[in-house]
Amino acid sequence: MQKPPMPSEDAARASAGAAPEAADSALREDAQPHDSPGKHAVSVLWSFGKCLGALLPVYLAGYFGFSISLVLLGLIVYTGWKHGRDGKQARLQSAMYFSENEQDVTTTRVFRSKRDLPAWVSFPDVEKVEWMNKILQQAWPFIGQYLEKLLVETIAPSIRTASAHLQTLSFTKVDLGDRAMKVVGVKAYTEHDKRQVILDLYISYAGDMEINVEVKKYFCKAGVKGIQLHGKLRVILEPLIGDVPLVGAITMFFIRRPKLDINWTGLTNLLDIPGLNAISDTMIMDAIASFLVLPNRLTVPLVANLHVAQLRSPLPRGIVRIHLLEAENLAAKDNYVKGIMSGKSDPYAVLRVGTQIFTSHHVDNNLNPQWREMYEVIVHEVPGQELELEVFDKDPDQDDFLGRLKLDLGIVQKAVILDEWYTLKDAPSGQVHLRLEWLSLLPSAERLTEVLQRNENITISSKTADPPSAAILTVYLDRAQDLPFKKGNKDPSPMVQVSVQDTTKESRTVYGTNNPVWEDAFTFFIQDPRKQDIDIQVKDDDRALTLGSLSVPLSHLLSSIELSMDQWFQLEKSGPASRIYITFLLRLLWLNEEAIPTTPVSPIPGEGNTESEVSPGATKVTPTSKRPEHTSPDSSFTSEGVLRIHLVEAQSLIAKDSLMGGMMKGKSDPYVKIRVGGMTFKSQVIKENLNPVWNELYEVILTQLPGQEVEFELYDKDIDQDDFLGRVKVSLRELISAQFNDQWYTLNDVKSGRLHLVMEWLPKVSDATRLEQILRYNSQQSYLNKTVPSVAMLFVYIERAHGLPLKKSGKEPKAGVELSIKNVSYRTKVCTRSTSPHWDEAFHFLIRDPREDTLIVKLSHSWGQALGALVFPVRELLVEKDLLLDRWFSLDGAMPESQILLRAEVKLLDCKLAQCSDGTAGAEEVPSGEAASAANREFRHRNVHAQGGEDARASRKAQVKLTIAYSSEENRLVITIHACRNLPSYFKDSPDTYVTFILQHDKNRNTKKKTSVKKKNLKPEFNERFDFDMSLVEAKQRHIELSVKNSVSFMSREKELLGMLHIDLNQLDLKTGVTQWYDLLDETN
């Protein structure tokens, strides 16, 4: 059986014992003399010359009368340098030997002396990827060529231009060597979020790369020859989208600092002197950490219109509040009278989570110190991120090490509260008492008072420590527009300072523009959001010139939806049109004591090369716990929606069939393929018809993701290969924004043809009184593909079970859950052996009739032995508040105590046409076939007209679509011209259309606006916005005179005016905003 890959730390330990033997023997064999006598003589003379060179400093020291201590100091420095360099060279050679002979060392050497395998060997989900290593090995020379080109042609010139002292810098050698980087293991996570894939890559590189740099001006040479790098790189592919390239962005980072060992050459040999080598490697690791170690991430977007800042700095998974309480039985490190008398220690602790580092105060002369300090850390990735704690003895020169421990924070997330003693590792004795609390993020202010009251009861001994936080604030800084210019009308180089109380963070600087795009994110801890403000300062890069400012009280966020604000803000002390786009997200920190598991959570071994196992001491305290009463689903639960597509008909399709060998033109046998959200639907084939009527209905559940489209492709059905008849693509974002869309679409990539579609993003409501009217409306509908419209969506969240029966063998089961409604079923993951498994998975179903449908939940061991079942009629939800149930349910066919905790919630799909239907409509019969399609069209026309709109297909009137709204935040009237349709054509060619309008009762000619010209188009789309700075009172006194015109020459006989429109703004609700189609009048009217 092939063993999983050994991670770098265990590899280094194994190779330290096994590889040197083989390496030394190989070196001895290579060192055997095989040369001629002449070469041997030259070798002897060269050795004699080196001896003379070594004795020369001693002679010169005596000749010039220097003290012998200087010679001894030089020899000591040289010996230390030589020892450090030889040791590093030996480690590098050992690592290279193990890298090339991994299987031999592991199977023949390591297992002889180490029977207990490392913890990671027992994880089958850590997989070897030799194919990837082969690709890297094959491509390594070409990667080296690319790196050499990058260094020589790009980086070196930029360095030379950056400093006058480095104008002679050049890379004299760039060689990546023959040993490629290896990926010794990969672990994939897909259970955390359905819209992402997480990969952990265990990287190991022990290479002989050589990079040399020379600065000729100062006769300076430096370089690197040999590097070791070992670490775990996490790669996140998100969001997954329904279009090529399937992944919206790639995010990479190290969860923990990777291990680095560098072999310097040239002038940088000095960095191998003991003391300096650790400092140099630490400085390089600090540079890597500032770029690629959590919370820092490298994000590469692959599609447009992504919130890169939110991907680069997503909301944390949670906050861990660490109470460093005390320690006992620490080792004594202080000595008196030159070590004759043993003293105690002056202990302090250093805590690290990623790049977040905290240091406690030291307690003098005490082996059982009391710290009583509290820290709060942001946790981005669980499992994965660890709490690292090290205890030291404070000394005047160098602090002594007293022990360490590592703990995976995923354990804290599961336990919610951990209050335990932990034994320190790498120390003869000592335990540390920690209390760890997992704080969830709530998007609601309902529990704010309770959170503040809890925080008041937390006592902290340190007077300088920050009080406990009630919330965290994430600020996504996007962009700014129309910032003022510097003196001399020069473009500024803006940067932003974001401050909350005494904490200030700065964005990067965008050089030479007054429309900067930052895409930065910042996170702040908030003690009391009712009393604190956010201060924004936009400044030039010299920090002296202020380009604008903004102050937002956090109390405004408390009253906003989901504690968030996502909008443009007008800058103060800036230009008249200067504004900045910022997203504020506030989340309360909630200690959910109800979610504490019923059984104690024991620490689990870490993954790969981690050391997260902990050993509680003898005085271990197990926290009291109880089962939660309700589920805790993710905030995205019930966020999915239903898109209803009514494929009505098509007209003027191209004839593709031919008769009598092509002598006579036939027709076509059209059908439609619909692609959306990774699913494909196919309509029926209409024989020999260029104006087919389908009258078919399709429904699909979708998650709102950027870049999604609904694609329709028409084909002519043939015996051999189907002919293409055209396509239409519709943006899902536009459909969601419009909610309801009944429109003819011109087919693309063909000469003629258009497609009639009725599409609706169905509103979800929790009002049971709407059920009868929705059912009545749906019963009237008839479609040729026999589809019954859905009445509701059922969302089910399966969190956990308790008290499941054991297997027949007496072992705990590996439980999985299967959910089904009629012929639709889903399965959860299969949990590890437990009678109280956790799944935390969500599912959704389309419901045709909630009065009759039944949800069946079956639990089994690995889809075999039954563990219990639940039969849940959906009608029981109709009498519940908000149409949901969230509690424990007893299982049939199991133990009396067997229960499952789930949340079931029904959302009615209340389409607009059902809202407009009256009670008499239920008595009408809707015929089938083409008559049914015509009746449905008439019914839709009647209902939409009743809402104040009008179906353009039925009326055939020329129309223009406008959005008219007043923005109170920006103090301006906003008019958006979207499109026109059904425009008249007075000549053979379609008109060159544009729209012009003016705000009457305003003598300012600046209010006269004009769109761009759309060539040869009867259904032009403009989507152009026009802003007017004025008060709301002034806006209501205006009216719009709008004209749709044909752009003609002065001598042309074509008609210029295509339609006119008059709108009195006093008749509109400008604060809410109005978007609708308006009928155009001709000249005679």
N, C-alpha and C positions, 0 to 999 in steps of 0.2 A: 504493500500500500504506500502510495506516495505521501510523504509528510508535508504539512504546510510549511511555508517559508519561515525561517528563523529571523526575528527582528534584529535590529542592529545591535542593541545592547547585549542580548544573549549571544549574538554572533561574535561580538568583540570579546566577551568572556571566554567563549569556546575557543576562538582562534588564539587567544592569549596563551592557552595551555597546549593546544594541539598544533596550530599552524607554525609556531616558532621552531618546533622540532624538525618539521619537514623543510621549513625555510632555511634553518641553519645547516641542515645536511646538504641542501641544494647549494648553499653558498660555499660550503667546504669542498664540494665536488667541483664547483666552478673555479675555486681558487687553486686547484692542483696545477703544477707547472707543466705546460705543454709547449713552451716557447724554445727558440734556438739559444745556444750559448751567448751569441752576440747581444740578443735582447736581454738576456739575464744580466749581463755585465752592465748594460745601460741602467737596468733597474737598480742594481747595487749602487752605482754612482748617484742616481737620483735620491736614494735613501740617505746616502752620506751627505748630500747637499741639504736635505731637509733637516738633518741633525745639526749641521752648521748654522742653518737659519734659525733653529730653535735656541742655540747657545748664544747667538749674536746679541739679543737683548741683555743677557746676563753680563757679557763682556762690556757692552756700552754703558750699562749701569755702573759697573765698577770703574770704568775709564773716566766717566764724568762725575763720579762721587755721589751718585744717587743712593738713597736708602734702599736696603734690601726689601723693606716692606712694600715698596712700590712694585718690585718684581713679583713678590709673592701675591699681591693683590691682583696683578695682571694674570698670573697663572691660575688663581682661584676663579676669576671671571671666565678665563678661557676654558677651564675644566668644567665649570657649570654650564657654559654655552655648549661645549662639546657633548656633555652628558645629556642635556635636554634635546639636542639635535639628534644624537644617536638613538635616544629613546623614541623620539617622534618618528624617525626613519624606520625603526624596528616595528612600531605599531602600524605604520603605513604598509610595510611589506607583509606583516601578518594579516592585515585586513585584505590586502590584494590577494594573498594566497588563499584565504578562506573564500573570497569572492569568486575565485576561479575553480576551487575544489570544494564547494559547499557540501555536495552529497557525500564525498569521501570523509570529510572531517566530521560531519554530523553522524553518519552511520557507523564509522569504524573507530572514532576516537572519543567523541563527546559522550556517547551512551555507555562506554566502558566505565567512565569515572562518575557519571551523573545519571543515575537511573530515573530520577524524578524529572519529567519533562517540564519545560516552562508552561505557564498557564495558557498561553495563546495556542498551544498545539491542540488543545481540546476544543477549539472553536472551528467547526467545519465551514462557517461562513466567511472565514478569511482564506481567500483563494490565491493560488499561485497563478501568475500571468506570464508564463515563459514566452508566449507569443509576442507579448508587448516588449519584453526584454530583447527578443530577436530583432524586432523592428528597430528598437533603439540602437542596438549594436550595429545593424546594417546602415542606419542613417547617421551614426555618430560622426563619421568623417565629413559628411555634408553639413551637419550642424556646426562642426568646427569651421568649415569654410564660411558659413553665414556669420558666425561670431567674429571671425577675423575681419570680414568685410565691414561688419558693424563697428568694431573697435577702430579700425584704421580709417574708414571713410566717413564715419559719423561722429563717434565719441571723441576721438583724438582732435579733429578740427574744432569741436565745440569747447574742449578744454583749453586749446591754444588761444582761442579768442576770448575766453573768460578771464585769463590772467596774463599779465605781461611777463611774469616770471616763468611761465610754462610755454612760451612760444616755440621752444625747441623740443617739446615733448613728442615722443613717438613710440609706438609699439614695435619693438624689434623682433618679437617672436610671439606667435599665438598658436598654440598646439594643444588640443584637447586630449591628446594621447590616444591609446588604443582601447582603454577600458571605459566602457559606456556606463552611464548611470543605470541602476537596476531598481525595478519595482518588485520588492520581495513579497508583497502581499497586497490584496485589495479586498476591502469589505464594503458591501453596498447596503444602504438603508433606503427602503421604499415605503416603510410603514408610517412614517411621521406625517407626511403630507402627500396627498394624491397628485399635487401639481409640481413636485420636485423629485429629483433623484440625488442622493448623497453618496459620494464615494470617498472612502478613506484609503489613501495610497501610502504604503509604507516604503519610503524611499531610502535607498542605501547607495552611497557613492564613495568608493575608495579608488581614486584615479590618479594617474600620473600626468595630469595636465600641466602645461608650462606656459606661463604668460610673463613676458619680460617687457619692462618699460625703461626708456632712457631719456634723460634730460641733458642734452649735450652742453648747454650753457653752463651747467654746474658740474659736469663730468660725473653725473649721478646715474647709477643703474640699480634697478630694484625689480622684484618679481616674485612669482609663486611657482613652486614646483611640487605638486602633490597636495591633494585636498581630501579630507574625509568629511562627509555630510550624511547624517542619519536623522530621520524624523518622519512624522506622520503628516501628510498633506491632505487636507480635506478639500474636495472638489464638489461644488453644488451646481447642478443643472436645473435652473428654474428661470422663469416659469415655463412649464411644458405647454406648448401651443399647438393648435390644430392646423399648422401650416409649416412649410419648409422655412427654416431648418429644424423645426419641431422644438427647439430649445431657444428661449428668448435671450438668455445670458448665461455665462459661465463665471462662477465666483470661486476663488482659490484662497486658501490661507492655511497656516500652521496653527493647530489648536494649542500646542505648546512649543516652546523654543526648540528648534532642532539642535542636535549636537554637531559641533564644528571643530575640526582640527586642521590647521594650515601649516604647510612646510614652506618657509620663506627662503628666498635666494637674494644674492646681491646685497645692497645696502640694508635691506629689510632683514638680513640675518640677525641684526641686533635685536629683533623682536623675538628671537628664540632664547634670549637670556632669561633665566628663571625670574619670574615676577613680571617681566615685560610680555612674555608670551600669553599669559592669562589675560593681561590687560588688552592686548591687541585683538585676541579672539573675542573678548567680551564686547569691545567697541564694534566689531563687525556684526556680532549677533544683535547688538542694540539697533544697528542700522536695518538689519533684516526684520527685526521685530516691529520697528516703526512702519514697516511697509506690508509685511505678510503674516504677522502673528496677531491673533485675535486681541482686541476687537477690530484690528485693521484687516481689510480684505482687498484683494485685487479682482475687480469685476470687469469682464469683457462683454459688452452688449453685442448681440448678434442680429437684432431686429430694431427697427426704429420705434419711437414713441414709448420707450420704457422709462419708468422712474428709476434711473440709475442710482440716485442717492438712497432710495429706499432699499434697493438690492445690496448696495455697498454697506449700508448701515440699517439693517432691518430692526424691527422692534425686538427687544430681548425676549428670551423664553421665560424669564423670570428674574427675580432678585433674591439673592441669598443674604440673609442677615446673620453675621457671624458674631457670636458672643465668646470672646476669649476670656474664660473665667479664671482658671488657675492651673497650676502644675504641682507635681509632688515627686519626691525621690529623684531629683535631678542629680547629675554627676557633679562632684566637687572639682573645680579646675584651678582655684586660687591656692597658692602655696606661700608659706612664710619661711624666713630664715633659710633662703636658698633651697627650698623644697623639703627641709627637715620637718616642718610642721604643715599639716594639711588644713586648708581653709574651706571656704564654701564657694559660691558662685554669685555673680550679679546678672541674673538671667533676663533676657528679653526675647521676644518672638518676632519673626518676619513672616508675614502671610502674603501669598502670591496667587492670583488667579489670572492667567494670561499676562497682560501688561499692567494689571492693577496690583500695586504693591503697597502694603501697610506695615509699619513698624511700631511695636508697642513700646511703652516706657520700660526702663530696666528697674528691677527691684534689687537693692543693695543687700549683699551678704545673706542670701536666702535660698535654700534648696526646695522650698515649698512656696513659691511666689503666688501672690494674689494680684491679677491684673484687672479683671472686671471691666474690660473694654469691648466696644461694639464697632463693627465695620459692616458696610453694605457694599456688595459687589454685584456687578451686572453679569448675568449668565446668558450667553448667546447660543451655545451648543450643548445639548445634553442628549445622549451620553457623549462624553468626550472631554469637556473641560474639567479640570481638577483643582482642588484646593491644595496648595503646597504650603506646609508650615515647617519652619526651621527655628530651633531655639539655640541661642548663643549666650556665652558668658562675656559680659562687657569688660574689656581690658583697655589700658591706655594705649598699647601698641596694636596687637592683632587679637581680635575676638576669638574665643575658643568655641568649637562646635559641641553642642549638647544633644543633638538628635533631630530627626525629621519625621514627617509623615505626609502621605498623599491620600486624598479622598476624592473619588469621582462624585461630582455634584449631581449626577443622575440619581444617586442614592438619596440625596436630600430631597429631590423632587418627588420621589416615590413615598418617602417617609413623612414629608411635610415638616416634621419637627424631629431633630436628632439631639438628644441630650446625653452625652456619653463621655467616658474616659477612654483615651486612645494611647496605646503604648508607642513610645518613640522608637524609631528604627536607627540603626547604626550608632547606638549608644548603649553603654552597659546597663543603664537603668533610666527610669523617668516615664511619667505619664502626663498627658495634657487633658484638661477638661474643657470641652467645647459644647456650646449649644448652637445648633444650626437651624435656621428657619427659612422655609421656602415661601416667598411672597409672590402670589399670582398678580397679574395685571388685569385690572377691571376697567372697562370702557364706560363706566357710569359713576356718577357722583352720589349715588344713594347711600353708600356706606361711609362717606367722608367723615361725618361726625363720630362714628364708631371708631374709625381708624385713628383720628386725632386723640380720642379718649384713651385708646390703648397705648399710643405713643407717650402720653403723659405719665403712664405708669412704669415706663422703662427707665431704670436707674443706671447711670453711667458714672463710674468713679472718676474718670479723667475729665478735668475741667476744660481741656482744650478740644475734646472730641466734639464732632458735630452731633446735633440731636437727631433722633430717628426721623427718617423721611416718610412722608405720607403719600408721595406720588413721584413719578418720574416724568420728565418732559422731554420729548424728542422734537427737535427743530430741523425740518428739511428746508434748507436754503436753496431755492431753485435759480432765480434770475432776477434782473432788474432791467428797467427800460427808461430811456430818456433821462439819464443822469446829467447833471450840469457839467459843463466843460470847465477845464482849468483856465488859468489866466493865459491870454494869448490864443483863446479858442482852441486849446489843445485837448485831445482825448485824455480822460483820466485813466488811472490803473486801479480800479476799485477793489477793495477787500471789505469784509464785514466783521464787526465785533459784536458777538451775542453775549449778553450779560444777564444773569439771574442772581440777585443779591450780590455776594462777594465773589462769585465765580464768573470769569470771562473767558470765552473761547473765540478763536479767530479762524476765519475761512482762508482759503488760498487766494492769492492775488491774480486777477485777470488783467493783463497788460493791454493798454492802448485801445480802450473801447468804453463807450457810455451805455452799452447794452450788454453787460457782462452775464455770463452763465457760469455759476459756481457748481451746482449740484453737490453741495456739501451737507453733512448732517452732524448734529450735536445732541448730546444727552445730558440732562441736568437732574440732580436729586432735588426734590421740592419738599420743604418742611410743612408749609401751610399754603396751599394754592389760593386761599381766600385773601391773603394779605400780600402776596408777592407779585412782581411785575417782570415782564420780559423787556429788556432794553436792547434795541438794534441801532447800531451806528455804522453807516456806510462811509468809508474813508478812502482817501487816496493812499497809495502804497507807502508814502512817507509818514502816515498817521497824523499829519498836521492839518490837512485840509479835510473838513467834513463835507461829504456830498449829500447827506440826508440822514434823518433819524426817525425812529419809530418806537413807541412804547405801547405795549399791550398788557393790560391787567389779566392775570391768570383767572380771575373771577369770571371773565367773559367765556373762557373755555368751559367752565363748570356748567354753564347754561346752554352750551351748544350740543348738537347731536353727536353722540359717541365721544364727547370731550375732544373734538377736533375742529380745526379751522383750516381751510384749504382755499386760498383766494389771493387776489391782488390787494396790496395795501398802499395807500398814498403816503409818500414820504414827506415828513415835515422838514422845514428849513432846507428845501431843495427846489428844483425846477417845478413849474406849474404842472407838467405832465409826468414828473418822475414818480415811479412806483416800483414796488418790489413784490415778487411772488414767493410766499412762504407757506409751508404746511406745519401747523402745530398739532402735536398729538400728546394728550395728557392721559396718564394711566395711574389709577389708584393702586397702592401696594396693599394687598389683602392677604392676611394670614388665615387661610381656610382650615380651621381646626376640625371642621366636619369631614374633611377629606383624608384624615389620618387613617391609614390602613388598620384593619383589625389585628393582623399578625405583625410582629416586629420585622422591620426590614433589615436584613443582615447585609453588611458590605460585601460586594462581589469583586472578584479579581478583575483587574483592568484588562483592557484589550491591547493586543499587540505587545509593544515594549513598554507599556505603562506599568506603574507600580502603585495601583490604587487600593490594594488590599490593606486593611487596617486591622489592628488587633486590640480590641477593648481590654482594658485592664480589669483587675479583680473587683474594683469598685464601680463597675459598669452600671449605669442607670438606664433602664429601658423606659422610653417615654410612654405615658398612658395614651391610649388611642381608642377610637371608636369608628364604626363604619359611617361613611357619609350618607345623608338622607337623600341627596339629589345628585344628579350627574353634573359634570363640569365640562361641557363640550367647548370646542374651539370657537372663537368669535365668528368664523366663516360658516358655522352651522346654519342651515336654511338659507344660505346665500344663493343657491342655484335657482334658476328660473326656467320657464317653459316658453319655447318659441313655437307658435302655431303657424303652419304654412298651408295656405289654401291655393293649390295649383288649379287655376280656373280654366284658362284657354290660351290659344295663340292665334295669330293672324298673319297672313301674307308670308307664309314660309316659302322657302325655295323648293322648287320641284327637282328632285334628284332621280326619280325613276324614269326610265325610257322604255318605249315600246317598239317592236319591230326592228330590233337591232339599232336603236337610236334614231330612227327616222321620225318617230312621233314622241313628243314630250309627254310624260306622264305626270304623276303627282309624287307624294311622299307618304311614308308610313311613320309618322313622328312619335317619339316618346321622349321623356325628360329624365335626366339623372340629377339628383339633388345631393350635394355634399356639404355637410356642416358638422363641426365638432367631432371629426374623425369618423362619422357615420355616412353611409350612402343609401339613398332611397331611389327606386326606379318606378316610374309610372307605367301604366298600361300603354300598349301600342294602339294608335288610332289609324285604321287602314285607309289609304288613299284619300288624304284630307290635308289641304294646305291651311285650313282654319279649324284645327281640332279643338274640341271641348273635352277636358279631362274631368273637372270637378272632383278632385281628390284632395284628401286632407292628410297632413303629416304633423307629428308633434315630436319635439326633441328637447331633452333636458340639457341645459348648457350652463357652464360657469363663465362669468364675465371675465374674459382675458383680452389683452390688447392684440390687435391685428387679426381677429377672427372675421371670417367672411362666410356668407351663404352663397354657394355657387350653383348655378343652374346651367346644364348643358343639354342641348336638343340634338337628337340624332334621327336619321331615317333608317328604319329597320330593314335590313337586307339579308339575303341568304348567306352571303360571304362576309363582307365587312360593312359595318354600318357607316353611313355618310354623315358628316358633321353639318348641323343646321344652325349653329350659333350658340352663344353663351351669354350669361348675365352674372355679374358678381355684385352682391349687396353687402355693405359693411354692417356687421352685427351691432357695432356701437351706434350707428345711425338708427337702426331699428329699435334699439332699447330706448334711445332718446325720443323717438317719435311715438313709441308704444304701439300705434296702429298705422298701417300703411296699405292703402288700396290703390294700385298704380299699374299702368302699362309701362313695360321696360323694352326699349329698343335692343334687339339682339346685336351683339358685337361680333366682329370677324366674319360677317356675311353681308350680302348686298341688301337683303330685305328681311323683314320679320320682326314681330314684337310679341311679348309674353305678358299675360295678365296674371298678377299675383296679389293675393291678400295675405299679409303677414302681420302678426301681432305678438308682441312680448307681453304675456298675460300677467296682469296685476295679481298679486297674492294678498288675500284678505283673511282675517280670522273672525269674521262675522257669520255665525251660523244661520242668521235670518236670510242670508243671500242664497242659501242652498237650493230652495225650491225654485226660485226664478232661474238659476243657472241650469238646473235639471230640466226645467220646462223648455228653455231655449235650446239646449242641446238635443232634446228629443225631437225638435222640429227639423233638425239638420239631417240631410241625407247626402252621402258621398258615394261615388261609384266604386271606390276601393274599400267600402264597407267599414271605414274607420269610425269609431264612436268617440266623439270629443271627450277629453278628460274633464272631470269636474274638480279635482283637487290633486295636490301633491302630499304624500305622506313622507315625513322625515323621521328617521329612526336613528338614535345614537345608542350603541351598545357599549357600556363602560366596563362593567365587571360582573362577576358572579361570586356566590359565596356558598360554602357547604355542599359542594358537588360530591356525588358518591365516588368511592374508589373503584378501580378496575377489579375484575374478577380475580386477578393475581394479587390484589392487595396494594398495588402501587397507585400513586396519584395519577390522574389522567392528564393527557395533553388535549385540552378542550378547545373546540372550535364551535362557532355558531353559524347556522344556516337560516336565512330569513327568506320567506316566499309569500307572494300574493298571486294566486292563480298560477300562471305559467312563467312568472318572473321571479327569479331567486338570486340571492347573493350569499357569499361566504366571507367570514372574517378570517384573519390569520389563525394559525394553530399555536396556542401558547405553550410555554414550557410546563413541565409537570407541576400541577398545583390544583388544590381543591377550591382556591379563590383566585381564579385567573383574571387578568386585566386585558381588555382589547382596545378600548378608546377608538372606535371606528364608527363612521357615519354612513348611512345609506338613504336612498330616496326611491319612491315608487310613484307612478302615475295611477290615480284612482278614477275609475269610471263611475262608480256609485258608492259613496262611503256608507250608505245604509246597508249594503249587501256584502262588500269586500271584507275579507278577514286576513289578518297578518298571522302567519305561523312561524314560530321561533323554535328551532330544534338545536339542542346541544348534544355533542357527541365527542367521543375520544378518537381523534384523527379520522373523523368521518366514518367511524365504525360503530363501536358500542355506544348505545344511546345513554345520555346522562340526564335527560329531562327535556320537557317541551312546554311551550306556552302558546295557547290559542287566544288571539286578541282580536275581537271584532272592532273594526274601525269606527262603527257607529257610537261606541262608548266615548270617543273623543268629542262628539258633537254636543254633549251636555256639559263638558268641562269648560272652565274659564280659559279663554284664549285658545281653545281647541287643542290642549296639550295635557299629557300626563308625564310626570317625572318622579318615579319612585321605584321601590323594590317590588318585584312580582314573584310569587311562588311558582315553582316548576312542578308540572305534572310528571308522574312516572319517575320520581327521584326521591331523595330523602325528605323528611318533613321540614328540615331547616334549609333545604336547597332553594336559593333565590337568585334572581338576576336583576341588576340595576340597569334600567334603560329609560330613554326619553323618546316619546312618540308625539309628534306634532303634525296636525293637518293644516294646510293652507289652501283655501278655496281659490280656484282660478276664475276670477270674475272678469270676463272679457267685456269690452265696451259695448258690443252688440247686445249682449245679455242685459247690460245695464239699461239700454234704451228700449228694450222690448217691453210691450205692455201686456196686460192680462189677456186681451182678446186675441193676441197673436197665437196663443196656444191652441186655438180651435182651428187654425188654418192647416190644411194639408199641403205638404211640399212634395211635388211630383219628382220623379226620378229623371235621370238622363239630362239632355240639354234643357228641358223644361225646368228641371230642378235648378240648374245653374242660373237660368234667367230669373227664376223666382228668388233665388238667394241674392242675386245682384239687386233686384228691386227692393228686397227687404233691407239690405245693407244701405242702399241709397236713402231709403226713408228714415232709417234710424240715425245715420250720420247727419242728415240734414236737420234732424230734430235737436241735435246738439249745437247747432249754429254753424256747422261746416257744411260742405257740399261735395258730393262725389263728382269729380271732374269728368269722368267717363260718361256719366249720365247727362250732365248739363252741357258738356262740350263748350263751355264758356272759356274765354281767355282769362287766365288767372295769374296772380303773382303771390309768392309766399314771402311773408315778412315776419320778423321778430322785432317788437317794439317794447323796450323796457327802460326803467330808470334805475341806475346804480347809486344807491345812497352812500355807499362807501367811497365811490369815486366822484360823486356829485356831477354826474353827467348823464345825458340822454343817449341811449345806444340803439341804433337802428341797423338791423342786419337784413340784407336782401339775399334771399336764398336762391330762388329759381322762378322760372315762368313755365307755363304749360298751355297747350291748346291755343297758341298764338295763330292769328290768321296769316295766310300766305296769299298775297294779291298777284304774285307773278310766278313764273316757272320755278325760279330758284328760291330757296328758303332765305329769310331775311338775316342780315347781320345785326343781331339784337343787342341793345344795351338799355339800361334803366337810368333815368335822371329824375331827381326830385329836389324840392326846395321847401324849407320851413317858412310858411307865410307869417306875416306880422313881424318880420325881422328884416330890417334894412341892410343887415350885414350880408354881403355877397358870399361870404365864406360858408353860409349855410346851404348853398346850391352844390349838390354832389352828383357824381356820375360814376357808374360802374365801368368796368372794362367791356369791350365789344366781343361777343361770341359769334364767330363766323358761321353762316349757313346753318342756323339752328332754330327750330321751333320750340324746343324744350331746353332752353339754356339754363345752366347752373352757375351762379355767381359766388354765393357764400362770402359776400364782402360786408365788412362791418364799418359803420360810420359813427363817430362819437362827437357829441356836442356838449361843451361845458356850460351848464346852466343849472339853476335851482329847479326843484320839483314844481314850484308855483309857476315859474316861467315856462316850463315844459308843457304844463296843462293849458297854457294860453296859446299854444301853437297848433297849427294844423298842417298836414302834409299834402302837397300837390305833386303827384307822381305820374310820370309818363314812361311808357315802354315804346321805344323807337327803333326804327330801322336806319342803320348808318348808311346814308346814300350820298352821292356826290351832288354838287350844286346844280349840275345840268341834268340829273337823272329824273326820269318820269315816275320812278317808283314811289309808292306812298311811304311817307316817313313815320307818321304816328300809327302805332299798333294798338294802343289802348291807354286809358287814363284812369286815375284813382284819386279820390279825395278822402282823407281821414282826419277827423277831429280828435286830437289827443285827449281832450277833456272827457271823452266818452270811454276811454280805456283805463284799465287798472295798471298803471305804469309801474307801481312797486312790485307787483307780482310778475308782470311781463306777459305779453301775448304773442303767440306764434300760430299763424293760421294762413290759409289761402284766401285772397281777396279777389272778387270779380272785377275785371277791367271793363270800363265803358268805352264805346267807340266815339267818334267825333259827333255823330248825329245825336247822341244822348248826353 
